[in-house]
Every structure is written in C-alpha cells, then in structure tokens.
C-alpha cells in the first residue's frame, strides 16, 4: 500500500497527475491524497511518470509529490473524521478476498 | 510519527485546524498534509480538538480529516519529488539526537 500526496500549483498538471494515479489503480482518499496497492509492473511506470511530471514546464519550484510506502499497521490503525471518502475494505482488498 | 491530512472547504476552519496541528508540534509537509511525533499528553488533547473541528458549524458534509499512525519503515522509505518541504532529520528527531 502506498500513499501519494501532492502540492501542485498548475491546474492542468495537477489534473494530469490525478489521472495518472487513478489509472494506476490508486483511490482518491482526499483531494490531493491518493492511496492504494500498486502492482510492481505498474509501479515502475508510475514512478517514471511522476518524475516526468516534475520536469514538465508547468512544474513550479514550490511544487512537490510525497510518496510513502505504508505498513499494514498504518492501514489497520487509520482514522477518518468526517466523510468516509473511500471504501477501505475495497481499497485494501479485504472484501475481494472474502468474496472469492 | 503521525500523518494528518485534511480536506476542509471553509477557509477559517482550515486555518484553525492548521494552527492546532502546528501548535501540537507537527510539521507542514504539504499544504494540507502534516507529519510529526506527538507526545501522548499532547495527542489526547489534539485528538479531542480534531473532533471538535468536525462538529463546528463551519464543517461541511464533504470535509474530512485523515489520521495515519506511521511505522518507522514508512519514514525511512519516504520519497519527495520536488521541494524538500521540511527538514526530515529535524522532524524525525535524528538531528536532535546527534547534537545531544
């Protein structure tokens, strides 16, 4: 499980990044925070794409992308106050496992 | 180490939350993403304050606060593309330990 969050000023570049993350199978947990399990092959391409974003002409010096590999402990101990933004069971694959 | 991120629509409430997190000793890693070590006593009060935010009249149904306790693995394996938003050694207390 990974968490990827970003501060990107340019609207177009922000949208491009969000689309990349969704296409890689990540879930939008908050507006600029994505989480999910990424397969190794998908991850290699995504990782390269993230670095391409950072050398685009729309990238600002104050922009940043944070990538955190999460431990199971973090997923189990998470807390969300307010809107349950995603189906955590679906995101963590538990529901899928149960249905097999 | 904790990560706290938020989606809050109301400017005033967002500012109030950011101030709470900074006062609790967290570092602003991105605009709406904070990280840091929180002492147990501070944490209890912060936790209560976060829930107070969520029952304020400015809180919107689509607002959310995400709280993730992080494992050391996550801190060690982090990656930041772009601006080095915080001094990670300072945040994780390594520098402080070295200087003692």
N, CA and C atoms of all chains as a GROMACS GRO file, in nm:
protein
  600
    1UNK      N    1   0.085  -0.121   0.000
    1UNK     CA    2   0.000   0.000   0.000
    1UNK      C    3   0.088   0.125   0.000
    2UNK      N    4   0.054   0.218  -0.087
    2UNK     CA    5   0.126   0.345  -0.094
    2UNK      C    6   0.032   0.462  -0.069
    3UNK      N    7   0.089   0.568  -0.017
    3UNK     CA    8   0.018   0.697  -0.011
    3UNK      C    9   0.096   0.793  -0.099
    4UNK      N   10   0.026   0.860  -0.188
    4UNK     CA   11   0.089   0.964  -0.271
    4UNK      C   12   0.007   1.092  -0.256
    5UNK      N   13   0.072   1.199  -0.212
    5UNK     CA   14   0.004   1.327  -0.199
    5UNK      C   15   0.084   1.433  -0.274
    6UNK      N   16   0.018   1.542  -0.308
    6UNK     CA   17   0.090   1.643  -0.387
    6UNK      C   18   0.042   1.785  -0.359
    7UNK      N   19   0.133   1.876  -0.379
    7UNK     CA   20   0.104   2.020  -0.387
    7UNK      C   21   0.148   2.063  -0.525
    8UNK      N   22   0.054   2.089  -0.613
    8UNK     CA   23   0.089   2.132  -0.749
    8UNK      C   24   0.002   2.253  -0.784
    9UNK      N   25   0.069   2.360  -0.825
    9UNK     CA   26   0.000   2.487  -0.845
    9UNK      C   27  -0.079   2.490  -0.975
   10UNK      N   28  -0.019   2.436  -1.081
   10UNK     CA   29  -0.081   2.444  -1.213
   10UNK      C   30  -0.198   2.346  -1.227
   11UNK      N   31  -0.316   2.398  -1.262
   11UNK     CA   32  -0.438   2.317  -1.270
   11UNK      C   33  -0.424   2.199  -1.366
   12UNK      N   34  -0.366   2.228  -1.482
   12UNK     CA   35  -0.354   2.125  -1.586
   12UNK      C   36  -0.262   2.012  -1.542
   13UNK      N   37  -0.150   2.050  -1.480
   13UNK     CA   38  -0.053   1.950  -1.434
   13UNK      C   39  -0.109   1.867  -1.318
   14UNK      N   40  -0.185   1.934  -1.231
   14UNK     CA   41  -0.249   1.866  -1.118
   14UNK      C   42  -0.348   1.761  -1.170
   15UNK      N   43  -0.424   1.799  -1.271
   15UNK     CA   44  -0.522   1.709  -1.331
   15UNK      C   45  -0.452   1.590  -1.398
   16UNK      N   46  -0.341   1.619  -1.465
   16UNK     CA   47  -0.264   1.515  -1.533
   16UNK      C   48  -0.213   1.412  -1.431
   17UNK      N   49  -0.164   1.462  -1.318
   17UNK     CA   50  -0.114   1.374  -1.213
   17UNK      C   51  -0.226   1.291  -1.152
   18UNK      N   52  -0.339   1.356  -1.123
   18UNK     CA   53  -0.453   1.284  -1.064
   18UNK      C   54  -0.497   1.170  -1.156
   19UNK      N   55  -0.501   1.197  -1.287
   19UNK     CA   56  -0.541   1.094  -1.384
   19UNK      C   57  -0.442   0.977  -1.384
   20UNK      N   58  -0.313   1.009  -1.377
   20UNK     CA   59  -0.208   0.906  -1.371
   20UNK      C   60  -0.230   0.814  -1.251
   21UNK      N   61  -0.259   0.876  -1.135
   21UNK     CA   62  -0.273   0.800  -1.011
   21UNK      C   63  -0.397   0.710  -1.015
   22UNK      N   64  -0.505   0.764  -1.070
   22UNK     CA   65  -0.629   0.686  -1.081
   22UNK      C   66  -0.610   0.570  -1.178
   23UNK      N   67  -0.540   0.599  -1.290
   23UNK     CA   68  -0.513   0.494  -1.390
   23UNK      C   69  -0.425   0.383  -1.331
   24UNK      N   70  -0.340   0.419  -1.235
   24UNK     CA   71  -0.252   0.321  -1.170
   24UNK      C   72  -0.326   0.238  -1.066
   25UNK      N   73  -0.455   0.271  -1.045
   25UNK     CA   74  -0.537   0.194  -0.953
   25UNK      C   75  -0.544   0.250  -0.812
   26UNK      N   76  -0.493   0.372  -0.795
   26UNK     CA   77  -0.499   0.434  -0.661
   26UNK      C   78  -0.637   0.494  -0.637
   27UNK      N   79  -0.673   0.505  -0.509
   27UNK     CA   80  -0.801   0.563  -0.469
   27UNK      C   81  -0.779   0.705  -0.419
   28UNK      N   82  -0.872   0.794  -0.453
   28UNK     CA   83  -0.862   0.932  -0.406
   28UNK      C   84  -0.922   0.940  -0.266
   29UNK      N   85  -0.836   0.947  -0.167
   29UNK     CA   86  -0.877   0.949  -0.027
   29UNK      C   87  -0.916   1.091   0.012
   30UNK      N   88  -0.840   1.189  -0.037
   30UNK     CA   89  -0.874   1.330  -0.022
   30UNK      C   90  -0.838   1.399  -0.153
   31UNK      N   91  -0.865   1.529  -0.161
   31UNK     CA   92  -0.848   1.597  -0.289
   31UNK      C   93  -0.708   1.575  -0.348
   32UNK      N   94  -0.605   1.587  -0.264
   32UNK     CA   95  -0.469   1.571  -0.316
   32UNK      C   96  -0.393   1.457  -0.247
   33UNK      N   97  -0.471   1.360  -0.193
   33UNK     CA   98  -0.411   1.243  -0.126
   33UNK      C   99  -0.470   1.116  -0.187
   34UNK      N  100  -0.384   1.031  -0.240
   34UNK     CA  101  -0.426   0.906  -0.302
   34UNK      C  102  -0.362   0.788  -0.228
   35UNK      N  103  -0.434   0.676  -0.223
   35UNK     CA  104  -0.380   0.557  -0.158
   35UNK      C  105  -0.422   0.433  -0.235
   36UNK      N  106  -0.342   0.329  -0.222
   36UNK     CA  107  -0.382   0.203  -0.283
   36UNK      C  108  -0.265   0.109  -0.300
   37UNK      N  109  -0.298  -0.014  -0.338
   37UNK     CA  110  -0.196  -0.114  -0.369
   37UNK      C  111  -0.159  -0.099  -0.515
   38UNK      N  112  -0.030  -0.095  -0.542
   38UNK     CA  113   0.016  -0.081  -0.680
   38UNK      C  114   0.100  -0.202  -0.715
   39UNK      N  115   0.066  -0.269  -0.825
   39UNK     CA  116   0.145  -0.384  -0.869
   39UNK      C  117   0.283  -0.338  -0.914
   40UNK      N  118   0.381  -0.424  -0.898
   40UNK     CA  119   0.521  -0.391  -0.925
   40UNK      C  120   0.543  -0.334  -1.066
   41UNK      N  121   0.479  -0.398  -1.164
   41UNK     CA  122   0.498  -0.353  -1.304
   41UNK      C  123   0.436  -0.215  -1.326
   42UNK      N  124   0.318  -0.194  -1.267
   42UNK     CA  125   0.250  -0.064  -1.278
   42UNK      C  126   0.332   0.042  -1.205
   43UNK      N  127   0.389   0.004  -1.091
   43UNK     CA  128   0.464   0.097  -1.007
   43UNK      C  129   0.585   0.156  -1.081
   44UNK      N  130   0.656   0.069  -1.153
   44UNK     CA  131   0.775   0.114  -1.226
   44UNK      C  132   0.741   0.223  -1.327
   45UNK      N  133   0.630   0.203  -1.397
   45UNK     CA  134   0.588   0.302  -1.496
   45UNK      C  135   0.538   0.429  -1.428
   46UNK      N  136   0.459   0.411  -1.322
   46UNK     CA  137   0.407   0.527  -1.249
   46UNK      C  138   0.521   0.611  -1.193
   47UNK      N  139   0.619   0.543  -1.137
   47UNK     CA  140   0.734   0.610  -1.076
   47UNK      C  141   0.805   0.698  -1.180
   48UNK      N  142   0.823   0.642  -1.299
   48UNK     CA  143   0.886   0.718  -1.408
   48UNK      C  144   0.798   0.836  -1.448
   49UNK      N  145   0.667   0.813  -1.454
   49UNK     CA  146   0.572   0.919  -1.492
   49UNK      C  147   0.571   1.033  -1.390
   50UNK      N  148   0.584   0.997  -1.263
   50UNK     CA  149   0.586   1.100  -1.158
   50UNK      C  150   0.708   1.192  -1.176
   51UNK      N  151   0.820   1.131  -1.210
   51UNK     CA  152   0.940   1.212  -1.233
   51UNK      C  153   0.930   1.295  -1.361
   52UNK      N  154   0.854   1.247  -1.458
   52UNK     CA  155   0.830   1.326  -1.580
   52UNK      C  156   0.748   1.451  -1.548
   53UNK      N  157   0.650   1.433  -1.459
   53UNK     CA  158   0.566   1.546  -1.414
   53UNK      C  159   0.655   1.657  -1.359
   54UNK      N  160   0.755   1.616  -1.281
   54UNK     CA  161   0.841   1.711  -1.211
   54UNK      C  162   0.940   1.784  -1.302
   55UNK      N  163   0.952   1.740  -1.427
   55UNK     CA  164   1.039   1.814  -1.520
   55UNK      C  165   0.956   1.882  -1.631
   56UNK      N  166   0.824   1.879  -1.615
   56UNK     CA  167   0.739   1.946  -1.714
   56UNK      C  168   0.753   2.097  -1.698
   57UNK      N  169   0.720   2.170  -1.802
   57UNK     CA  170   0.735   2.316  -1.799
   57UNK      C  171   0.636   2.382  -1.703
   58UNK      N  172   0.528   2.311  -1.671
   58UNK     CA  173   0.427   2.365  -1.579
   58UNK      C  174   0.463   2.344  -1.431
   59UNK      N  175   0.568   2.267  -1.406
   59UNK     CA  176   0.609   2.238  -1.268
   59UNK      C  177   0.670   2.363  -1.205
   60UNK      N  178   0.624   2.399  -1.085
   60UNK     CA  179   0.673   2.518  -1.014
   60UNK      C  180   0.775   2.477  -0.907
   61UNK      N  181   0.867   2.567  -0.872
   61UNK     CA  182   0.970   2.534  -0.772
   61UNK      C  183   0.912   2.496  -0.635
   62UNK      N  184   0.792   2.544  -0.606
   62UNK     CA  185   0.730   2.512  -0.476
   62UNK      C  186   0.646   2.384  -0.481
   63UNK      N  187   0.633   2.323  -0.598
   63UNK     CA  188   0.554   2.201  -0.612
   63UNK      C  189   0.624   2.081  -0.547
   64UNK      N  190   0.545   1.985  -0.504
   64UNK     CA  191   0.605   1.863  -0.450
   64UNK      C  192   0.510   1.744  -0.461
   65UNK      N  193   0.570   1.626  -0.471
   65UNK     CA  194   0.495   1.500  -0.466
   65UNK      C  195   0.558   1.417  -0.354
   66UNK      N  196   0.475   1.371  -0.262
   66UNK     CA  197   0.524   1.290  -0.149
   66UNK      C  198   0.480   1.145  -0.171
   67UNK      N  199   0.574   1.054  -0.161
   67UNK     CA  200   0.544   0.911  -0.179
   67UNK      C  201   0.579   0.836  -0.052
   68UNK      N  202   0.481   0.772   0.010
   68UNK     CA  203   0.505   0.696   0.134
   68UNK      C  204   0.457   0.553   0.119
   69UNK      N  205   0.548   0.455   0.129
   69UNK     CA  206   0.504   0.316   0.136
   69UNK      C  207   0.449   0.292   0.276
   70UNK      N  208   0.328   0.239   0.284
   70UNK     CA  209   0.264   0.223   0.415
   70UNK      C  210   0.276   0.080   0.466
   71UNK      N  211   0.289   0.068   0.596
   71UNK     CA  212   0.292  -0.061   0.665
   71UNK      C  213   0.147  -0.100   0.696
   72UNK      N  214   0.121  -0.229   0.708
   72UNK     CA  215  -0.014  -0.277   0.740
   72UNK      C  216  -0.069  -0.212   0.868
   73UNK      N  217   0.023  -0.188   0.962
   73UNK     CA  218  -0.012  -0.123   1.089
   73UNK      C  219  -0.085   0.008   1.066
   74UNK      N  220  -0.034   0.087   0.972
   74UNK     CA  221  -0.093   0.218   0.942
   74UNK      C  222  -0.235   0.203   0.887
   75UNK      N  223  -0.252   0.106   0.798
   75UNK     CA  224  -0.383   0.084   0.737
   75UNK      C  225  -0.484   0.040   0.844
   76UNK      N  226  -0.440  -0.050   0.932
   76UNK     CA  227  -0.529  -0.102   1.036
   76UNK      C  228  -0.565   0.004   1.140
   77UNK      N  229  -0.471   0.095   1.167
   77UNK     CA  230  -0.489   0.194   1.274
   77UNK      C  231  -0.538   0.329   1.223
   78UNK      N  232  -0.567   0.338   1.095
   78UNK     CA  233  -0.612   0.464   1.035
   78UNK      C  234  -0.738   0.517   1.105
   79UNK      N  235  -0.758   0.648   1.095
   79UNK     CA  236  -0.885   0.703   1.140
   79UNK      C  237  -0.927   0.814   1.045
   80UNK      N  238  -1.054   0.814   1.009
   80UNK     CA  239  -1.108   0.920   0.926
   80UNK      C  240  -1.217   0.992   1.003
   81UNK      N  241  -1.201   1.122   1.022
   81UNK     CA  242  -1.306   1.204   1.082
   81UNK      C  243  -1.382   1.268   0.966
   82UNK      N  244  -1.513   1.253   0.967
   82UNK     CA  245  -1.593   1.311   0.859
   82UNK      C  246  -1.623   1.209   0.752
   83UNK      N  247  -1.634   1.257   0.631
   83UNK     CA  248  -1.676   1.174   0.519
   83UNK      C  249  -1.588   1.050   0.499
   84UNK      N  250  -1.651   0.935   0.492
   84UNK     CA  251  -1.578   0.810   0.460
   84UNK      C  252  -1.549   0.813   0.311
   85UNK      N  253  -1.433   0.868   0.279
   85UNK     CA  254  -1.402   0.905   0.142
   85UNK      C  255  -1.390   0.787   0.046
   86UNK      N  256  -1.343   0.676   0.097
   86UNK     CA  257  -1.335   0.556   0.012
   86UNK      C  258  -1.382   0.435   0.090
   87UNK      N  259  -1.409   0.328   0.018
   87UNK     CA  260  -1.441   0.201   0.081
   87UNK      C  261  -1.308   0.134   0.115
   88UNK      N  262  -1.270   0.142   0.243
   88UNK     CA  263  -1.138   0.092   0.284
   88UNK      C  264  -1.122  -0.056   0.261
   89UNK      N  265  -1.233  -0.131   0.281
   89UNK     CA  266  -1.226  -0.277   0.259
   89UNK      C  267  -1.196  -0.306   0.112
   90UNK      N  268  -1.259  -0.227   0.025
   90UNK     CA  269  -1.236  -0.247  -0.118
   90UNK      C  270  -1.092  -0.208  -0.152
   91UNK      N  271  -1.049  -0.095  -0.096
   91UNK     CA  272  -0.914  -0.045  -0.126
   91UNK      C  273  -0.806  -0.142  -0.078
   92UNK      N  274  -0.827  -0.198   0.040
   92UNK     CA  275  -0.726  -0.287   0.095
   92UNK      C  276  -0.743  -0.431   0.048
   93UNK      N  277  -0.846  -0.453  -0.035
   93UNK     CA  278  -0.863  -0.585  -0.097
   93UNK      C  279  -0.927  -0.689  -0.009
   94UNK      N  280  -0.971  -0.647   0.112
   94UNK     CA  281  -1.029  -0.744   0.206
   94UNK      C  282  -1.161  -0.799   0.156
   95UNK      N  283  -1.241  -0.712   0.100
   95UNK     CA  284  -1.372  -0.751   0.051
   95UNK      C  285  -1.355  -0.853  -0.062
   96UNK      N  286  -1.262  -0.823  -0.150
   96UNK     CA  287  -1.236  -0.911  -0.264
   96UNK      C  288  -1.195  -1.050  -0.217
   97UNK      N  289  -1.110  -1.055  -0.115
   97UNK     CA  290  -1.062  -1.181  -0.061
   97UNK      C  291  -1.180  -1.260  -0.002
   98UNK      N  292  -1.267  -1.189   0.069
   98UNK     CA  293  -1.381  -1.254   0.133
   98UNK      C  294  -1.477  -1.314   0.030
   99UNK      N  295  -1.486  -1.249  -0.085
   99UNK     CA  296  -1.584  -1.291  -0.186
   99UNK      C  297  -1.535  -1.405  -0.274
  100UNK      N  298  -1.407  -1.437  -0.264
  100UNK     CA  299  -1.352  -1.544  -0.350
  100UNK      C  300  -1.406  -1.681  -0.311
  101UNK      N  301   0.529   0.859   1.507
  101UNK     CA  302   0.508   0.955   1.398
  101UNK      C  303   0.366   0.942   1.340
  102UNK      N  304   0.301   1.056   1.322
  102UNK     CA  305   0.167   1.056   1.263
  102UNK      C  306   0.164   1.139   1.136
  103UNK      N  307   0.074   1.104   1.047
  103UNK     CA  308   0.041   1.189   0.934
  103UNK      C  309  -0.104   1.233   0.951
  104UNK      N  310  -0.127   1.362   0.939
  104UNK     CA  311  -0.265   1.411   0.943
  104UNK      C  312  -0.286   1.498   0.819
  105UNK      N  313  -0.385   1.462   0.739
  105UNK     CA  314  -0.417   1.542   0.621
  105UNK      C  315  -0.565   1.577   0.624
  106UNK      N  316  -0.601   1.680   0.551
  106UNK     CA  317  -0.742   1.722   0.557
  106UNK      C  318  -0.791   1.781   0.425
  107UNK      N  319  -0.920   1.769   0.406
  107UNK     CA  320  -0.996   1.842   0.304
  107UNK      C  321  -1.099   1.922   0.380
  108UNK      N  322  -1.081   2.052   0.387
  108UNK     CA  323  -1.178   2.136   0.457
  108UNK      C  324  -1.208   2.257   0.369
  109UNK      N  325  -1.336   2.277   0.344
  109UNK     CA  326  -1.378   2.380   0.248
  109UNK      C  327  -1.368   2.521   0.305
  110UNK      N  328  -1.409   2.537   0.430
  110UNK     CA  329  -1.415   2.670   0.491
  110UNK      C  330  -1.276   2.721   0.528
  111UNK      N  331  -1.241   2.838   0.476
  111UNK     CA  332  -1.106   2.896   0.496
  111UNK      C  333  -1.071   2.911   0.644
  112UNK      N  334  -1.168   2.965   0.720
  112UNK     CA  335  -1.143   2.993   0.862
  112UNK      C  336  -1.119   2.864   0.940
  113UNK      N  337  -1.200   2.762   0.910
  113UNK     CA  338  -1.189   2.635   0.982
  113UNK      C  339  -1.057   2.564   0.944
  114UNK      N  340  -1.020   2.577   0.817
  114UNK     CA  341  -0.895   2.517   0.769
  114UNK      C  342  -0.775   2.580   0.840
  115UNK      N  343  -0.781   2.713   0.854
  115UNK     CA  344  -0.674   2.786   0.923
  115UNK      C  345  -0.668   2.744   1.071
  116UNK      N  346  -0.786   2.730   1.131
  116UNK     CA  347  -0.794   2.690   1.273
  116UNK      C  348  -0.730   2.553   1.293
  117UNK      N  349  -0.758   2.461   1.202
  117UNK     CA  350  -0.702   2.326   1.211
  117UNK      C  351  -0.549   2.330   1.190
  118UNK      N  352  -0.504   2.405   1.090
  118UNK     CA  353  -0.360   2.414   1.063
  118UNK      C  354  -0.286   2.467   1.186
  119UNK      N  355  -0.344   2.567   1.251
  119UNK     CA  356  -0.282   2.624   1.372
  119UNK      C  357  -0.275   2.521   1.485
  120UNK      N  358  -0.382   2.443   1.500
  120UNK     CA  359  -0.386   2.336   1.602
  120UNK      C  360  -0.272   2.237   1.579
  121UNK      N  361  -0.254   2.199   1.453
  121UNK     CA  362  -0.154   2.096   1.419
  121UNK      C  363  -0.012   2.150   1.441
  122UNK      N  364   0.010   2.276   1.406
  122UNK     CA  365   0.142   2.337   1.425
  122UNK      C  366   0.171   2.351   1.575
  123UNK      N  367   0.068   2.392   1.650
  123UNK     CA  368   0.084   2.407   1.796
  123UNK      C  369   0.115   2.272   1.862
  124UNK      N  370   0.063   2.165   1.804
  124UNK     CA  371   0.088   2.030   1.858
  124UNK      C  372   0.227   1.979   1.820
  125UNK      N  373   0.301   2.059   1.743
  125UNK     CA  374   0.438   2.022   1.708
  125UNK      C  375   0.453   1.950   1.576
  126UNK      N  376   0.344   1.945   1.498
  126UNK     CA  377   0.352   1.879   1.368
  126UNK      C  378   0.417   1.972   1.264
  127UNK      N  379   0.476   1.911   1.162
  127UNK     CA  380   0.540   1.986   1.054
  127UNK      C  381   0.450   1.986   0.930
  128UNK      N  382   0.447   2.100   0.863
  128UNK     CA  383   0.366   2.109   0.741
  128UNK      C  384   0.447   2.054   0.625
  129UNK      N  385   0.416   1.934   0.585
  129UNK     CA  386   0.489   1.866   0.478
  129UNK      C  387   0.438   1.912   0.342
  130UNK      N  388   0.306   1.930   0.333
  130UNK     CA  389   0.244   1.990   0.215
  130UNK      C  390   0.131   2.078   0.265
  131UNK      N  391   0.062   2.146   0.172
  131UNK     CA  392  -0.036   2.245   0.215
  131UNK      C  393  -0.139   2.187   0.314
  132UNK      N  394  -0.188   2.068   0.285
  132UNK     CA  395  -0.289   2.010   0.374
  132UNK      C  396  -0.244   1.875   0.432
  133UNK      N  397  -0.111   1.856   0.438
  133UNK     CA  398  -0.054   1.732   0.494
  133UNK      C  399   0.049   1.768   0.601
  134UNK      N  400   0.027   1.718   0.722
  134UNK     CA  401   0.117   1.745   0.835
  134UNK      C  402   0.174   1.613   0.887
  135UNK      N  403   0.297   1.619   0.936
  135UNK     CA  404   0.358   1.499   0.994
  135UNK      C  405   0.441   1.537   1.115
  136UNK      N  406   0.458   1.440   1.204
  136UNK     CA  407   0.546   1.464   1.317
  136UNK      C  408   0.520   1.370   1.432
  137UNK      N  409   0.609   1.375   1.529
  137UNK     CA  410   0.592   1.296   1.650
  137UNK      C  411   0.508   1.377   1.748
  138UNK      N  412   0.410   1.314   1.806
  138UNK     CA  413   0.324   1.382   1.901
  138UNK      C  414   0.332   1.309   2.035
  139UNK      N  415   0.362   1.383   2.141
  139UNK     CA  416   0.368   1.322   2.273
  139UNK      C  417   0.227   1.280   2.317
  140UNK      N  418   0.220   1.176   2.398
  140UNK     CA  419   0.092   1.116   2.438
  140UNK      C  420  -0.005   1.219   2.498
  141UNK      N  421   0.048   1.304   2.586
  141UNK     CA  422  -0.038   1.404   2.651
  141UNK      C  423  -0.092   1.505   2.550
  142UNK      N  424  -0.005   1.549   2.460
  142UNK     CA  425  -0.046   1.644   2.356
  142UNK      C  426  -0.147   1.578   2.263
  143UNK      N  427  -0.123   1.451   2.231
  143UNK     CA  428  -0.208   1.377   2.139
  143UNK      C  429  -0.352   1.368   2.186
  144UNK      N  430  -0.369   1.341   2.316
  144UNK     CA  431  -0.505   1.329   2.372
  144UNK      C  432  -0.585   1.458   2.351
  145UNK      N  433  -0.518   1.570   2.374
  145UNK     CA  434  -0.586   1.699   2.358
  145UNK      C  435  -0.611   1.728   2.210
  146UNK      N  436  -0.510   1.702   2.128
  146UNK     CA  437  -0.524   1.726   1.984
  146UNK      C  438  -0.638   1.642   1.928
  147UNK      N  439  -0.644   1.516   1.970
  147UNK     CA  440  -0.747   1.424   1.922
  147UNK      C  441  -0.887   1.479   1.953
  148UNK      N  442  -0.902   1.530   2.075
  148UNK     CA  443  -1.030   1.589   2.115
  148UNK      C  444  -1.059   1.714   2.032
  149UNK      N  445  -0.954   1.795   2.009
  149UNK     CA  446  -0.971   1.918   1.930
  149UNK      C  447  -1.011   1.888   1.785
  150UNK      N  448  -0.955   1.781   1.730
  150UNK     CA  449  -0.988   1.743   1.591
  150UNK      C  450  -1.137   1.707   1.581
  151UNK      N  451  -1.186   1.638   1.682
  151UNK     CA  452  -1.328   1.602   1.682
  151UNK      C  453  -1.418   1.724   1.705
  152UNK      N  454  -1.365   1.824   1.775
  152UNK     CA  455  -1.440   1.950   1.794
  152UNK      C  456  -1.453   2.023   1.661
  153UNK      N  457  -1.344   2.020   1.583
  153UNK     CA  458  -1.346   2.083   1.450
  153UNK      C  459  -1.461   2.025   1.366
  154UNK      N  460  -1.477   1.893   1.378
  154UNK     CA  461  -1.573   1.822   1.294
  154UNK      C  462  -1.720   1.846   1.335
  155UNK      N  463  -1.741   1.906   1.452
  155UNK     CA  464  -1.879   1.939   1.491
  155UNK      C  465  -1.902   2.090   1.489
  156UNK      N  466  -1.805   2.165   1.437
  156UNK     CA  467  -1.822   2.310   1.428
  156UNK      C  468  -1.924   2.343   1.319
  157UNK      N  469  -1.983   2.462   1.327
  157UNK     CA  470  -2.087   2.499   1.230
  157UNK      C  471  -2.029   2.520   1.090
  158UNK      N  472  -1.897   2.543   1.082
  158UNK     CA  473  -1.834   2.564   0.951
  158UNK      C  474  -1.796   2.432   0.881
  159UNK      N  475  -1.808   2.323   0.951
  159UNK     CA  476  -1.773   2.191   0.896
  159UNK      C  477  -1.876   2.152   0.789
  160UNK      N  478  -1.828   2.110   0.670
  160UNK     CA  479  -1.916   2.071   0.560
  160UNK      C  480  -1.924   1.918   0.552
  161UNK      N  481  -2.036   1.866   0.497
  161UNK     CA  482  -2.053   1.719   0.489
  161UNK      C  483  -1.943   1.651   0.406
  162UNK      N  484  -1.881   1.724   0.316
  162UNK     CA  485  -1.775   1.664   0.233
  162UNK      C  486  -1.636   1.678   0.294
  163UNK      N  487  -1.626   1.746   0.409
  163UNK     CA  488  -1.495   1.765   0.475
  163UNK      C  489  -1.446   1.634   0.537
  164UNK      N  490  -1.316   1.623   0.547
  164UNK     CA  491  -1.260   1.506   0.616
  164UNK      C  492  -1.121   1.536   0.672
  165UNK      N  493  -1.089   1.464   0.780
  165UNK     CA  494  -0.954   1.465   0.838
  165UNK      C  495  -0.908   1.320   0.842
  166UNK      N  496  -0.791   1.294   0.786
  166UNK     CA  497  -0.735   1.159   0.784
  166UNK      C  498  -0.618   1.153   0.882
  167UNK      N  499  -0.621   1.054   0.972
  167UNK     CA  500  -0.515   1.038   1.071
  167UNK      C  501  -0.449   0.902   1.050
  168UNK      N  502  -0.319   0.902   1.021
  168UNK     CA  503  -0.247   0.776   1.000
  168UNK      C  504  -0.126   0.768   1.093
  169UNK      N  505  -0.123   0.669   1.182
  169UNK     CA  506  -0.001   0.646   1.259
  169UNK      C  507   0.099   0.577   1.166
  170UNK      N  508   0.219   0.632   1.156
  170UNK     CA  509   0.318   0.578   1.061
  170UNK      C  510   0.418   0.486   1.130
  171UNK      N  511   0.459   0.385   1.058
  171UNK     CA  512   0.563   0.291   1.101
  171UNK      C  513   0.698   0.351   1.061
  172UNK      N  514   0.804   0.314   1.132
  172UNK     CA  515   0.939   0.364   1.100
  172UNK      C  516   0.977   0.334   0.954
  173UNK      N  517   0.930   0.219   0.905
  173UNK     CA  518   0.953   0.177   0.767
  173UNK      C  519   0.911   0.286   0.668
  174UNK      N  520   0.794   0.344   0.692
  174UNK     CA  521   0.740   0.447   0.604
  174UNK      C  522   0.830   0.570   0.603
  175UNK      N  523   0.875   0.609   0.722
  175UNK     CA  524   0.961   0.728   0.734
  175UNK      C  525   1.093   0.704   0.661
  176UNK      N  526   1.149   0.586   0.679
  176UNK     CA  527   1.278   0.554   0.617
  176UNK      C  528   1.268   0.543   0.464
  177UNK      N  529   1.154   0.494   0.415
  177UNK     CA  530   1.137   0.467   0.272
  177UNK      C  531   1.066   0.580   0.198
  178UNK      N  532   1.040   0.690   0.263
  178UNK     CA  533   0.970   0.804   0.202
  178UNK      C  534   1.046   0.854   0.080
  179UNK      N  535   0.972   0.920  -0.009
  179UNK     CA  536   1.038   0.990  -0.118
  179UNK      C  537   0.964   1.119  -0.147
  180UNK      N  538   1.040   1.226  -0.165
  180UNK     CA  539   0.980   1.354  -0.200
  180UNK      C  540   1.035   1.395  -0.336
  181UNK      N  541   0.946   1.417  -0.431
  181UNK     CA  542   0.986   1.471  -0.561
  181UNK      C  543   0.958   1.622  -0.555
  182UNK      N  544   1.059   1.701  -0.587
  182UNK     CA  545   1.041   1.847  -0.583
  182UNK      C  546   1.091   1.904  -0.454
  183UNK      N  547   1.026   2.011  -0.413
  183UNK     CA  548   1.071   2.087  -0.298
  183UNK      C  549   1.083   2.002  -0.170
  184UNK      N  550   1.200   2.007  -0.106
  184UNK     CA  551   1.219   1.940   0.023
  184UNK      C  552   1.147   2.024   0.127
  185UNK      N  553   1.022   1.990   0.150
  185UNK     CA  554   0.932   2.075   0.225
  185UNK      C  555   0.969   2.093   0.372
  186UNK      N  556   1.024   1.990   0.431
  186UNK     CA  557   1.067   2.001   0.571
  186UNK      C  558   1.205   1.937   0.586
  187UNK      N  559   1.268   1.966   0.696
  187UNK     CA  560   1.394   1.900   0.732
  187UNK      C  561   1.358   1.768   0.800
  188UNK      N  562   1.368   1.660   0.724
  188UNK     CA  563   1.322   1.530   0.774
  188UNK      C  564   1.402   1.485   0.896
  189UNK      N  565   1.530   1.517   0.899
  189UNK     CA  566   1.612   1.479   1.014
  189UNK      C  567   1.563   1.550   1.139
  190UNK      N  568   1.529   1.677   1.122
  190UNK     CA  569   1.477   1.753   1.236
  190UNK      C  570   1.342   1.696   1.279
  191UNK      N  571   1.257   1.669   1.179
  191UNK     CA  572   1.122   1.620   1.209
  191UNK      C  573   1.127   1.484   1.279
  192UNK      N  574   1.215   1.398   1.234
  192UNK     CA  575   1.221   1.264   1.292
  192UNK      C  576   1.310   1.260   1.416
  193UNK      N  577   1.366   1.376   1.452
  193UNK     CA  578   1.441   1.384   1.577
  193UNK      C  579   1.583   1.334   1.570
  194UNK      N  580   1.629   1.296   1.449
  194UNK     CA  581   1.763   1.240   1.435
  194UNK      C  582   1.871   1.344   1.464
  195UNK      N  583   1.849   1.464   1.410
  195UNK     CA  584   1.945   1.572   1.426
  195UNK      C  585   1.960   1.605   1.575
  196UNK      N  586   1.845   1.613   1.641
  196UNK     CA  587   1.842   1.645   1.784
  196UNK      C  588   1.923   1.543   1.863
  197UNK      N  589   1.904   1.418   1.828
  197UNK     CA  590   1.975   1.310   1.896
  197UNK      C  591   2.126   1.322   1.876
  198UNK      N  592   2.162   1.354   1.752
  198UNK     CA  593   2.305   1.368   1.720
  198UNK      C  594   2.371   1.482   1.796
  199UNK      N  595   2.295   1.588   1.821
  199UNK     CA  596   2.352   1.708   1.882
  199UNK      C  597   2.359   1.700   2.034
  200UNK      N  598   2.298   1.599   2.092
  200UNK     CA  599   2.300   1.588   2.240
  200UNK      C  600   2.441   1.558   2.293
   0.00000   0.00000   0.00000
